[in-house]
Amino acid sequence: MPDHELAMCAYVQLGVLSDRKQQTLARDRFLLLGGVEACRAGWLEVAEACRLLIVASNPAHQLKRHATMADALRDNDFQHLVAAGERYCTYEQAEHLLRQLGLTPEGDHPELSRGERMSQLLAQGQRE
C-alpha cells in the first residue's frame, strides 16, 4: 500500500519547483498528482490548494468543473486524467527526481506535519 502522505509531499514539492522554473505543464501535472494523493491521505486543504493553483493558471482545466478534488475523484473522466498523470510520473520517479535535487519527500521541517508543511510550501509558492 503506498504512503499517500509521502507521495503528496513528493508531488507538491516537484509542483512548486516546476512553478519556480515556469514549467506550467509539469507544474499542473505534479500539483494534480499532489492533490490526488493529499485527498487520499486526508489532507483536504492541501488537495484544495493544489486544485486552486491549477485552475487559477488554467481556467479551462477539467478540475474547474468540480468544487473540490474529492468531487473530481468521483468522476470517471477525471480518473482517466489521474491515470495518465500516474503514468507520467510514478511516486518512485518523483522520489528519484527529488533526491537528484538534494531533497527528500519527507521535507525539511520535521517539527511540522507533512500536510502543514505542504500547505506552507504551496502558500509560499503563491506569494512568489
Contacts in CASP RR format, 6 or more apart in sequence:
PFRMAT RR
TARGET T0000
AUTHOR 0000-0000-0000
METHOD contacts of the structure
MODEL  1
MPDHELAMCAYVQLGVLSDRKQQTLARDRFLLLGGVEACRAGWLEVAEAC
RLLIVASNPAHQLKRHATMADALRDNDFQHLVAAGERYCTYEQAEHLLRQ
LGLTPEGDHPELSRGERMSQLLAQGQRE
2 91 0 8 1.000
4 37 0 8 1.000
4 38 0 8 1.000
4 40 0 8 1.000
4 41 0 8 1.000
4 42 0 8 1.000
5 37 0 8 1.000
5 41 0 8 1.000
5 43 0 8 1.000
5 114 0 8 1.000
5 115 0 8 1.000
6 91 0 8 1.000
6 95 0 8 1.000
6 105 0 8 1.000
6 106 0 8 1.000
6 114 0 8 1.000
7 33 0 8 1.000
7 34 0 8 1.000
7 37 0 8 1.000
7 41 0 8 1.000
7 91 0 8 1.000
7 94 0 8 1.000
7 105 0 8 1.000
8 34 0 8 1.000
8 35 0 8 1.000
8 37 0 8 1.000
8 38 0 8 1.000
8 40 0 8 1.000
8 41 0 8 1.000
8 43 0 8 1.000
8 46 0 8 1.000
8 114 0 8 1.000
8 115 0 8 1.000
8 118 0 8 1.000
9 105 0 8 1.000
9 106 0 8 1.000
9 107 0 8 1.000
9 114 0 8 1.000
9 115 0 8 1.000
9 117 0 8 1.000
9 118 0 8 1.000
10 91 0 8 1.000
10 94 0 8 1.000
10 95 0 8 1.000
10 98 0 8 1.000
10 105 0 8 1.000
11 30 0 8 1.000
11 31 0 8 1.000
11 33 0 8 1.000
11 34 0 8 1.000
11 35 0 8 1.000
11 37 0 8 1.000
11 89 0 8 1.000
11 91 0 8 1.000
11 94 0 8 1.000
12 30 0 8 1.000
12 31 0 8 1.000
12 34 0 8 1.000
12 35 0 8 1.000
12 38 0 8 1.000
12 46 0 8 1.000
12 50 0 8 1.000
12 118 0 8 1.000
12 121 0 8 1.000
12 122 0 8 1.000
13 98 0 8 1.000
13 103 0 8 1.000
13 105 0 8 1.000
13 107 0 8 1.000
13 118 0 8 1.000
13 121 0 8 1.000
14 26 0 8 1.000
14 30 0 8 1.000
14 89 0 8 1.000
14 94 0 8 1.000
14 97 0 8 1.000
14 98 0 8 1.000
15 26 0 8 1.000
15 27 0 8 1.000
15 30 0 8 1.000
15 31 0 8 1.000
15 34 0 8 1.000
16 27 0 8 1.000
16 121 0 8 1.000
16 122 0 8 1.000
16 124 0 8 1.000
16 125 0 8 1.000
17 101 0 8 1.000
18 24 0 8 1.000
18 26 0 8 1.000
18 27 0 8 1.000
18 30 0 8 1.000
19 27 0 8 1.000
19 53 0 8 1.000
19 125 0 8 1.000
20 125 0 8 1.000
20 128 0 8 1.000
24 57 0 8 1.000
24 58 0 8 1.000
27 53 0 8 1.000
27 57 0 8 1.000
28 54 0 8 1.000
28 57 0 8 1.000
28 58 0 8 1.000
28 61 0 8 1.000
29 85 0 8 1.000
29 88 0 8 1.000
29 89 0 8 1.000
30 89 0 8 1.000
30 94 0 8 1.000
31 50 0 8 1.000
31 53 0 8 1.000
31 54 0 8 1.000
32 50 0 8 1.000
32 54 0 8 1.000
32 63 0 8 1.000
32 81 0 8 1.000
32 82 0 8 1.000
32 85 0 8 1.000
33 82 0 8 1.000
33 85 0 8 1.000
33 86 0 8 1.000
33 89 0 8 1.000
33 94 0 8 1.000
34 46 0 8 1.000
34 47 0 8 1.000
34 50 0 8 1.000
35 46 0 8 1.000
35 47 0 8 1.000
35 50 0 8 1.000
35 51 0 8 1.000
35 69 0 8 1.000
36 47 0 8 1.000
36 69 0 8 1.000
36 73 0 8 1.000
36 82 0 8 1.000
38 44 0 8 1.000
38 46 0 8 1.000
38 47 0 8 1.000
38 50 0 8 1.000
38 69 0 8 1.000
38 115 0 8 1.000
38 118 0 8 1.000
39 47 0 8 1.000
39 69 0 8 1.000
39 70 0 8 1.000
39 73 0 8 1.000
41 114 0 8 1.000
41 115 0 8 1.000
43 114 0 8 1.000
43 115 0 8 1.000
43 118 0 8 1.000
43 119 0 8 1.000
44 68 0 8 1.000
44 69 0 8 1.000
44 70 0 8 1.000
45 115 0 8 1.000
45 119 0 8 1.000
46 115 0 8 1.000
46 118 0 8 1.000
46 119 0 8 1.000
46 122 0 8 1.000
47 68 0 8 1.000
47 69 0 8 1.000
47 70 0 8 1.000
48 68 0 8 1.000
48 69 0 8 1.000
49 119 0 8 1.000
49 122 0 8 1.000
49 123 0 8 1.000
50 69 0 8 1.000
50 122 0 8 1.000
51 63 0 8 1.000
51 66 0 8 1.000
51 68 0 8 1.000
51 69 0 8 1.000
51 72 0 8 1.000
53 122 0 8 1.000
53 126 0 8 1.000
54 61 0 8 1.000
54 63 0 8 1.000
55 61 0 8 1.000
55 63 0 8 1.000
55 64 0 8 1.000
62 72 0 8 1.000
62 77 0 8 1.000
62 78 0 8 1.000
62 81 0 8 1.000
63 69 0 8 1.000
63 72 0 8 1.000
63 78 0 8 1.000
65 72 0 8 1.000
65 75 0 8 1.000
66 72 0 8 1.000
66 75 0 8 1.000
66 78 0 8 1.000
72 78 0 8 1.000
73 79 0 8 1.000
73 82 0 8 1.000
89 97 0 8 1.000
94 105 0 8 1.000
95 105 0 8 1.000
98 104 0 8 1.000
98 105 0 8 1.000
106 114 0 8 1.000
107 114 0 8 1.000
107 117 0 8 1.000
108 117 0 8 1.000
109 117 0 8 1.000
109 120 0 8 1.000
112 120 0 8 1.000
END
